[in-house]
Amino acid sequence: MSEIVSELGVTPVAVEAERIGTVNRKTLETDIALRLNVDGMGTYKVSTGIRFFDHMLESFAKHGGFDLELKCIGDLDVDQHHTVEDVGIALGEAFAEALGDKRGILRAGYFVMTMDETLAVAAVDLSGRVACVVDDQLTAPVVGDLVTELVPDFFDGFARGAKCNVHVKTMYGRNNHHKIEAIFKAFARAMRGACSKDERMRELLPSTKGLL
């Protein structure tokens, strides 16, 4: 094959492997099977037992361009907390696995997302350090079938799983559905930017410490 390529004067192009993370996380509270392709097309198959939460994770996959397969069986007879938090942890762990040593990625990303009357902003840094700040401005205790006080628990779990900084904020808005969805979409696009590769620095680690 190399001789044929040489005769034709064609330079072979290296095909980079897709960045994939798989997590199987089982506790006495949840049983999670997850597969993530960072370099996907935004396809998804999600089931957590909380339909509005499914919808947010589907929006995350679509707007991030991530392929996501996720099934969680949780102790919803107790409450939703374990399911929402553990899915956040597992999704963060999948990103950590898929990105490996993070060489060549932009590392940080942010996005401002509008959804009708609502405006939300998200910023992430895949720094190896855990921090999470959520200001969602939610005023309803439940949206769809999701207990809204658990929204920060998802992002906190993600930050711990991925070992990263996550900041999300609703700037303003009226509709609580829109507030949550705008945050998830902004977060997806911020992660898409952070995971993107910088061709100029493809062999370099985006850190002065030499470790992320």
Secondary structure, DSSP 8 states (H G I E B T S, - for coil): -HHHHHHHT----------EEEEEEE-SSEEEEEEEETTS-S-EEEE-S-HHHHHHHHHHHHHHT-EEEEEEEE-TTT-SHHHHHHHHHHHHHHHHHHHTT-TTB--EEEEEEEETTEEEEEEEE--SS-EEEEE-----SEETTEEGGGHHHHHHHHHHHHT-EEEEEEEE-S-HHHHHHHHHHHHHHHHHHHH-B-GGGTTS-S-TTS--
